[in-house]
Amino acid sequence: MALVDLIMPKMGESIMEATILKWLKKPGDAVKQDEPVLEIATDKVDSEVPSTVSGELAEILYEENQVVPVGAVIARIKTEQEIPSAADTYDFQIEDTPHTEQAQEMVEQEASSSSSAYPISTAIPGSNAGKPNSGFFSPLVLMIAKNEGIPLSELEQIKGTGADGRVTKKDMLEYVARRKAGETVAQAAPRHETPSRQQEAVSVWQPAEKIQDQRVEIIEMDRMRKLIAEHMVRSKQTSPHVTSFAEADVTHMVQWRERIKRDFEKREGEKITFTPLFIEAIVKCLKRFPLLNSSVEGDKIIVKKDIHIGMATALPNGNLIVPVIKHADTLNLVGLVKQVNYLAQAARNNKLKPDDTQGGTFTLTNLGSFGSLMGTPIINQPQVAILATGLIKKRPVVIETPQGDTIGIRHMMFLSLSYDHRIIDGSLGATFLSAVVHELENFDPQREF
């Protein structure tokens, strides 16, 4: 029998580690090729890791809730099969996976030995320029700091020797030893200094005080809700939000969809919703106003040439995820419908691939699908704008015609655009929003699909 290493796969260009959520097999259990062995989670989606061979699970190297870098050996499987080459491993593993020894060293430095009360934080571009570390702290590093009473302002001054200046477990243990020995250590930031974004974000997850003499129910946030909360707080701290509102008469669009929806489903095998129609209008306007399709890194504006539209999708458990329609500007309406339906269904069935949620350049959230008239959406970092569409509702409105004004029953919808005021002024934001309204109101009711 041969022993085959089960490797933590790479699940996207920017994803360098994952958390083990649950082992589906235990040592001694039989496993089949392509059968899921464990569940893992990144800051984007949850995934299953399948076995690359049939055999018996011989050894589990990391426990549940540990954070493991890409390329690490997480288990070993006894097999009588021919050992597969690297090219035969799962689709989302890539060729430049680190060697086992390198990955093992990364694990020893970064992996957490138990679940942490703190979320994994990501460095903010430009926020740590000139500092001794990257500003990224793993759950293990944060736990050591908490146990040793090291404040975040002091932690940010510790020199990191890991990849990209990250503080490792070894750095922390050496620092703690010097600290206890009374040697000169990093100086904490002055007490009057404004707390860092990470310090503020971490404070969100401090254990709540016990509540006495009150009729309450305490609900522990699940992992995804914690990530959403941290992402939303960081977005508000990163971007000065401004929200502009507009109203659109979408009567022609509503009537057209009602007229063709049965034929569309019969011909294409897909139901047509309003979301792809909204995305079609957004894409046309982003081509005219490319600054809305950008991101900010320090004092640089990164204008994206490709248009990747994220669509906020509610999950059955109430959480939110944003799958991305890649190259939306190259798709016709039928293509948009198919992509919207595929990603929405995959999200609700927990079948999204990690790459399905990466690379968005602009986000749409359809609040109207939940009965809301309007809202003030929070920007999905590192993007600079997000558009919310409200409930389409019949209302009596004044209709201006060359023959005079009349009152008619029209299908009306509110739109709200939140944008990053660092680079998008009110005039540009309002102009872009007006352009979207114009596209929706001038929808061709005679168009073919």
C-alpha positions as CSV (number, residue, x, y, z in Angstrom):
1,M,0.0,0.0,0.0
2,A,1.1,3.5,-0.7
3,L,0.4,6.7,1.3
4,V,-1.0,9.6,-0.6
5,D,-0.9,13.1,0.7
6,L,-4.2,15.1,0.7
7,I,-3.3,18.7,0.0
8,M,-5.1,21.9,0.9
9,P,-6.1,23.1,-2.6
10,K,-5.7,26.5,-4.0
11,M,-9.2,28.1,-4.6
12,G,-8.5,31.4,-6.1
13,E,-5.7,33.9,-6.9
14,S,-6.1,35.9,-3.7
15,I,-6.9,33.0,-1.4
16,M,-3.8,31.7,0.5
17,E,-5.4,29.8,3.4
18,A,-8.6,28.2,4.5
19,T,-10.2,27.1,7.8
20,I,-11.1,23.4,8.3
21,L,-14.8,23.4,9.3
22,K,-15.5,19.7,9.6
23,W,-14.0,16.4,8.9
24,L,-16.5,14.1,7.1
25,K,-14.2,11.1,7.6
26,K,-12.2,9.9,10.5
27,P,-9.0,7.8,10.5
28,G,-9.7,4.2,9.5
29,D,-12.7,5.1,7.4
30,A,-12.9,4.0,3.8
31,V,-12.9,6.7,1.2
32,K,-13.7,6.6,-2.5
33,Q,-12.0,8.7,-5.2
34,D,-13.7,12.1,-5.5
35,E,-15.7,11.5,-2.3
36,P,-15.7,14.5,0.1
37,V,-13.3,14.1,3.0
38,L,-13.7,17.4,4.8
39,E,-15.4,20.8,4.6
40,I,-13.3,24.0,4.4
41,A,-14.1,27.7,4.4
42,T,-12.4,30.8,3.1
43,D,-13.5,34.4,3.6
44,K,-15.6,33.9,0.4
45,V,-17.3,30.5,0.3
46,D,-17.4,27.1,1.9
47,S,-16.2,24.1,-0.1
48,E,-15.7,20.4,0.1
49,V,-12.3,18.7,-0.5
50,P,-12.6,15.4,-2.2
51,S,-10.2,12.5,-2.0
52,T,-7.9,12.0,-5.0
53,V,-7.8,8.2,-4.6
54,S,-9.8,5.4,-3.2
55,G,-8.5,3.8,0.0
56,E,-8.5,4.3,3.8
57,L,-8.0,7.6,5.6
58,A,-4.8,6.9,7.5
59,E,-4.1,10.2,9.3
60,I,-5.6,13.6,10.0
61,L,-2.9,16.3,10.4
62,Y,-5.0,19.3,11.4
63,E,-8.1,19.6,13.6
64,E,-11.3,21.4,12.9
65,N,-11.2,25.2,13.2
66,Q,-7.5,25.3,12.3
67,V,-6.4,27.8,9.6
68,V,-4.2,26.0,7.1
69,P,-2.3,27.6,4.2
70,V,-2.6,26.4,0.6
71,G,-0.3,23.5,-0.3
72,A,-0.2,22.0,3.2
73,V,-0.6,18.3,3.7
74,I,-3.8,18.0,5.7
75,A,-4.3,14.2,5.7
76,R,-2.8,11.0,4.4
77,I,-4.7,8.2,2.6
78,K,-3.6,4.5,2.3
79,T,-4.3,3.3,-1.2
80,E,-3.5,0.4,-3.5
81,Q,-4.2,2.6,-6.6
82,E,-1.4,4.1,-8.7
83,I,-0.5,7.4,-7.1
84,P,-1.8,10.3,-9.2
85,S,0.4,13.0,-10.5
86,A,-0.1,16.7,-9.5
87,A,-1.8,17.2,-12.8
88,D,-4.6,14.8,-11.8
89,T,-5.7,16.6,-8.7
90,Y,-8.8,18.6,-8.4
91,D,-9.7,21.4,-10.8
92,F,-9.0,24.3,-8.4
93,Q,-5.5,23.2,-7.5
94,I,-2.8,24.9,-9.5
95,E,0.7,23.9,-10.5
96,D,2.6,26.2,-8.3
97,T,1.4,24.6,-5.1
98,P,4.2,25.0,-2.4
99,H,6.3,21.9,-1.6
100,T,5.2,20.0,1.4
101,E,8.1,21.2,3.6
102,Q,7.5,24.8,2.8
103,A,3.8,24.4,3.4
104,Q,4.5,22.6,6.7
105,E,6.7,25.5,7.8
106,M,3.9,28.0,6.9
107,V,1.4,25.9,9.0
108,E,3.7,25.9,12.0
109,Q,4.0,29.7,11.8
110,E,0.4,30.6,11.0
111,A,-2.2,27.8,11.8
112,S,-4.4,28.3,14.8
113,S,-4.6,25.4,17.2
114,S,-8.2,26.2,18.2
115,S,-11.1,28.3,17.1
116,S,-10.6,32.0,17.7
117,A,-13.0,34.7,18.8
118,Y,-11.3,37.0,16.3
119,P,-11.9,37.1,12.5
120,I,-9.1,36.8,10.1
121,S,-8.3,40.4,9.1
122,T,-6.9,41.5,5.8
123,A,-4.4,44.3,5.3
124,I,-5.7,47.5,4.0
125,P,-3.8,48.8,0.9
126,G,-1.5,51.6,1.9
127,S,-2.6,51.6,5.5
128,N,0.7,50.0,6.8
129,A,3.2,51.8,4.7
130,G,6.4,52.3,6.7
131,K,5.3,50.0,9.5
132,P,7.3,46.9,10.6
133,N,4.6,44.4,9.6
134,S,1.9,44.0,7.0
135,G,-1.0,44.7,9.3
136,F,-2.4,41.2,8.8
137,F,-2.7,39.1,12.0
138,S,-3.8,35.5,11.9
139,P,-6.2,34.1,14.6
140,L,-3.3,32.4,16.4
141,V,-1.3,35.7,16.6
142,L,-4.3,37.6,17.9
143,M,-4.9,34.9,20.5
144,I,-1.3,35.0,21.7
145,A,-1.6,38.8,21.9
146,K,-4.8,38.6,23.9
147,N,-3.4,36.0,26.3
148,E,-0.3,38.1,26.9
149,G,-2.1,41.4,27.2
150,I,-0.5,42.9,24.1
151,P,-2.7,45.7,22.8
152,L,-3.2,46.1,19.0
153,S,-1.3,49.4,19.0
154,E,1.7,47.4,20.3
155,L,1.1,44.4,18.0
156,E,1.3,46.7,15.0
157,Q,4.8,47.6,16.0
158,I,6.2,44.1,16.1
159,K,8.5,43.3,13.2
160,G,7.1,40.5,11.0
161,T,9.3,37.9,9.3
162,G,6.6,36.0,7.4
163,A,5.5,36.4,3.8
164,D,4.9,40.1,2.9
165,G,5.9,41.2,6.4
166,R,3.3,39.2,8.3
167,V,3.8,38.5,12.0
168,T,4.2,34.7,12.5
169,K,3.8,32.5,15.6
170,K,7.6,32.4,15.9
171,D,7.7,36.2,15.9
172,M,5.1,36.4,18.7
173,L,6.8,33.8,20.9
174,E,10.2,35.5,20.6
175,Y,8.6,38.9,21.3
176,V,6.8,37.6,24.3
177,A,10.0,36.1,25.7
178,R,11.9,39.4,25.3
179,R,8.9,41.2,26.8
180,K,8.9,39.0,29.9
181,A,12.7,39.3,30.2
182,G,12.4,43.1,30.4
183,E,14.2,43.7,27.1
184,T,13.4,46.7,25.0
185,V,10.3,45.9,23.0
186,A,8.1,47.6,20.4
187,Q,6.6,50.9,21.7
188,A,2.8,51.0,21.7
189,A,1.1,53.8,19.9
190,P,0.3,56.8,22.2
191,R,-3.0,56.5,24.0
192,H,-4.4,59.5,22.2
193,E,-3.8,58.0,18.8
194,T,-6.9,57.2,16.8
195,P,-7.4,53.4,16.9
196,S,-6.5,51.5,13.7
197,R,-9.2,50.0,11.5
198,Q,-8.2,46.5,12.6
199,Q,-8.2,47.5,16.3
200,E,-11.7,48.8,15.9
201,A,-12.8,45.7,13.9
202,V,-11.4,43.3,16.4
203,S,-13.2,45.1,19.2
204,V,-16.5,44.1,17.7
205,W,-15.8,40.5,18.6
206,Q,-15.0,40.9,22.2
207,P,-17.1,38.6,24.4
208,A,-20.3,40.4,25.6
209,E,-20.8,40.9,29.3
210,K,-23.3,38.7,31.0
211,I,-26.7,40.1,31.0
212,Q,-28.5,39.7,34.3
213,D,-32.2,40.1,35.1
214,Q,-33.3,40.5,31.5
215,R,-35.5,38.4,29.3
216,V,-33.2,38.0,26.3
217,E,-31.9,35.4,23.9
218,I,-28.2,35.4,23.0
219,I,-27.4,34.2,19.5
220,E,-23.8,33.4,18.6
221,M,-22.9,34.7,15.2
222,D,-22.0,32.0,12.8
223,R,-18.7,32.2,10.8
224,M,-20.2,33.8,7.7
225,R,-22.1,36.4,9.7
226,K,-18.9,37.4,11.5
227,L,-17.2,37.8,8.2
228,I,-20.0,39.9,6.8
229,A,-20.0,42.1,9.8
230,E,-16.3,42.6,9.7
231,H,-16.5,43.4,5.9
232,M,-19.3,45.9,6.4
233,V,-17.5,47.7,9.3
234,R,-14.3,47.9,7.3
235,S,-16.1,49.3,4.3
236,K,-17.6,52.1,6.3
237,Q,-14.2,52.9,7.8
238,T,-12.5,52.8,4.4
239,S,-14.8,54.7,2.2
240,P,-16.7,57.9,3.0
241,H,-20.1,56.9,1.8
242,V,-22.5,59.2,-0.1
243,T,-25.8,57.9,-1.4
244,S,-27.9,59.5,-4.2
245,F,-31.5,58.6,-5.0
246,A,-33.6,58.6,-8.1
247,E,-36.9,57.3,-9.4
248,A,-37.5,55.4,-12.6
249,D,-40.6,54.7,-14.6
250,V,-40.0,51.1,-15.7
251,T,-43.5,50.5,-17.2
252,H,-42.2,49.5,-20.6
253,M,-39.7,47.0,-19.1
254,V,-42.4,45.5,-16.9
255,Q,-44.9,45.1,-19.7
256,W,-42.2,43.7,-22.1
257,R,-41.1,41.1,-19.5
258,E,-44.7,40.1,-18.8
259,R,-45.4,39.7,-22.5
260,I,-42.3,37.5,-23.4
261,K,-41.5,35.6,-20.2
262,R,-43.4,32.4,-21.2
263,D,-41.9,32.3,-24.7
264,F,-38.5,33.1,-23.2
265,E,-38.7,30.2,-20.7
266,K,-40.0,27.9,-23.4
267,R,-37.2,28.8,-25.9
268,E,-34.2,29.2,-23.4
269,G,-35.3,26.9,-20.6
270,E,-34.7,29.8,-18.1
271,K,-37.0,32.2,-16.2
272,I,-36.3,35.8,-16.9
273,T,-36.2,38.1,-13.9
274,F,-35.6,41.9,-13.6
275,T,-32.1,41.4,-12.4
276,P,-30.4,40.7,-15.8
277,L,-32.4,43.7,-17.2
278,F,-31.0,46.0,-14.5
279,I,-27.5,44.6,-15.1
280,E,-27.7,45.2,-18.8
281,A,-28.5,48.9,-18.1
282,I,-25.7,49.2,-15.6
283,V,-23.1,47.8,-18.0
284,K,-24.0,50.3,-20.7
285,C,-23.6,53.1,-18.2
286,L,-20.3,51.8,-16.8
287,K,-18.8,51.9,-20.3
288,R,-19.6,55.6,-20.3
289,F,-18.5,56.3,-16.8
290,P,-15.5,54.0,-16.2
291,L,-14.5,55.7,-12.9
292,L,-17.5,53.9,-11.3
293,N,-15.8,50.6,-12.3
294,S,-12.6,51.1,-10.3
295,S,-10.9,50.7,-6.9
296,V,-8.6,52.8,-4.7
297,E,-5.2,51.7,-3.5
298,G,-3.5,54.3,-1.4
299,D,-3.4,57.4,-3.5
300,K,-3.9,55.6,-6.8
301,I,-7.1,55.0,-8.7
302,I,-7.2,51.6,-10.4
303,V,-9.7,51.8,-13.3
304,K,-10.8,48.3,-14.4
305,K,-11.1,47.6,-18.1
306,D,-13.2,44.5,-17.5
307,I,-16.7,44.8,-16.1
308,H,-17.5,42.1,-13.5
309,I,-20.9,42.6,-11.9
310,G,-21.5,41.3,-8.4
311,M,-25.1,40.5,-7.5
312,A,-26.0,40.4,-3.8
313,T,-27.8,37.2,-3.1
314,A,-29.6,36.2,0.1
315,L,-29.0,32.7,1.4
316,P,-31.6,30.5,3.0
317,N,-30.0,31.0,6.5
318,G,-30.4,34.8,6.1
319,N,-26.7,35.5,5.3
320,L,-25.6,37.3,2.2
321,I,-23.2,36.4,-0.5
322,V,-22.1,38.2,-3.7
323,P,-21.5,36.0,-6.7
324,V,-19.9,37.7,-9.7
325,I,-20.9,37.7,-13.4
326,K,-17.5,37.9,-15.1
327,H,-17.2,39.9,-18.3
328,A,-20.8,41.0,-18.1
329,D,-20.1,43.5,-20.9
330,T,-19.5,40.7,-23.3
331,L,-22.9,38.9,-22.7
332,N,-26.2,39.5,-24.4
333,L,-29.4,39.4,-22.5
334,V,-29.8,35.6,-22.8
335,G,-26.3,35.2,-21.5
336,L,-27.0,37.5,-18.5
337,V,-30.2,35.6,-17.7
338,K,-28.3,32.2,-17.7
339,Q,-25.5,33.6,-15.5
340,V,-27.8,35.3,-13.0
341,N,-29.9,32.1,-12.6
342,Y,-26.9,29.8,-12.4
343,L,-25.2,31.9,-9.8
344,A,-28.3,32.4,-7.7
345,Q,-29.2,28.7,-7.7
346,A,-25.6,27.8,-6.9
347,A,-25.5,30.3,-4.0
348,R,-28.8,28.9,-2.5
349,N,-27.6,25.3,-2.8
350,N,-24.1,26.1,-1.4
351,K,-22.5,25.1,-4.7
352,L,-20.6,28.2,-5.5
353,K,-16.9,27.8,-6.4
354,P,-14.5,30.2,-4.7
355,D,-13.8,32.0,-8.0
356,D,-17.5,32.7,-8.4
357,T,-17.3,35.3,-5.7
358,Q,-14.0,37.0,-6.7
359,G,-13.1,39.9,-8.9
360,G,-16.2,42.0,-8.8
361,T,-15.9,45.6,-10.0
362,F,-19.4,46.9,-9.4
363,T,-22.3,45.4,-7.3
364,L,-26.1,45.4,-7.7
365,T,-28.4,44.6,-4.8
366,N,-32.1,44.1,-5.6
367,L,-33.9,45.3,-2.5
368,G,-37.2,45.1,-4.2
369,S,-37.2,41.3,-4.2
370,F,-37.8,41.6,-0.4
371,G,-40.5,44.2,-0.7
372,S,-38.3,47.2,0.2
373,L,-38.9,50.5,-1.6
374,M,-35.3,51.8,-1.2
375,G,-32.2,51.5,0.9
376,T,-28.7,52.8,1.5
377,P,-26.4,50.0,0.4
378,I,-22.8,49.6,1.8
379,I,-20.0,49.5,-0.8
380,N,-18.5,46.1,-1.4
381,Q,-14.8,46.7,-1.0
382,P,-12.5,47.2,-2.8
383,Q,-15.2,48.5,-5.3
384,V,-16.2,52.2,-5.2
385,A,-19.9,52.0,-5.9
386,I,-23.0,49.8,-5.4
387,L,-26.5,50.3,-6.8
388,A,-29.7,49.2,-5.1
389,T,-33.0,48.8,-6.9
390,G,-36.2,49.0,-4.9
391,L,-39.7,47.5,-5.2
392,I,-41.5,48.1,-8.5
393,K,-44.8,49.6,-7.5
394,K,-47.8,50.9,-9.4
395,R,-48.5,54.6,-8.6
396,P,-50.4,57.5,-10.2
397,V,-47.9,59.9,-11.7
398,V,-47.9,62.9,-13.9
399,I,-47.1,62.1,-17.5
400,E,-45.7,64.9,-19.6
401,T,-46.7,64.8,-23.3
402,P,-46.6,67.3,-26.2
403,Q,-50.4,67.6,-25.9
404,G,-50.2,68.4,-22.2
405,D,-49.9,66.7,-18.8
406,T,-52.0,63.7,-17.8
407,I,-52.1,61.4,-14.8
408,G,-51.6,57.7,-15.4
409,I,-50.9,54.5,-13.5
410,R,-47.2,53.7,-14.0
411,H,-44.7,51.1,-12.7
412,M,-42.3,53.1,-10.6
413,M,-39.1,52.1,-8.9
414,F,-36.6,53.9,-6.6
415,L,-32.8,53.5,-7.2
416,S,-30.1,54.4,-4.7
417,L,-26.4,54.6,-5.5
418,S,-23.8,54.6,-2.7
419,Y,-20.3,55.6,-3.8
420,D,-16.9,56.3,-2.5
421,H,-16.6,60.1,-2.0
422,R,-12.8,59.9,-2.1
423,I,-12.9,59.7,-5.9
424,I,-16.5,60.1,-6.9
425,D,-18.1,63.5,-6.4
426,G,-21.8,64.1,-6.1
427,S,-22.0,65.4,-9.7
428,L,-20.5,62.2,-11.1
429,G,-22.5,59.9,-8.9
430,A,-25.8,61.7,-9.7
431,T,-24.9,61.8,-13.4
432,F,-24.2,58.0,-13.5
433,L,-27.5,57.3,-11.6
434,S,-29.4,59.5,-14.0
435,A,-27.9,57.6,-16.9
436,V,-29.1,54.3,-15.5
437,V,-32.6,55.7,-15.0
438,H,-32.6,56.9,-18.6
439,E,-31.6,53.4,-19.8
440,L,-34.5,51.8,-17.8
441,E,-37.1,54.4,-18.8
442,N,-36.2,54.2,-22.5
443,F,-36.4,50.4,-22.6
444,D,-37.6,49.3,-26.0
445,P,-40.9,47.5,-25.6
446,Q,-40.7,46.0,-29.1
447,R,-37.3,44.5,-28.7
448,E,-36.6,40.8,-29.4
449,F,-34.9,38.6,-26.9
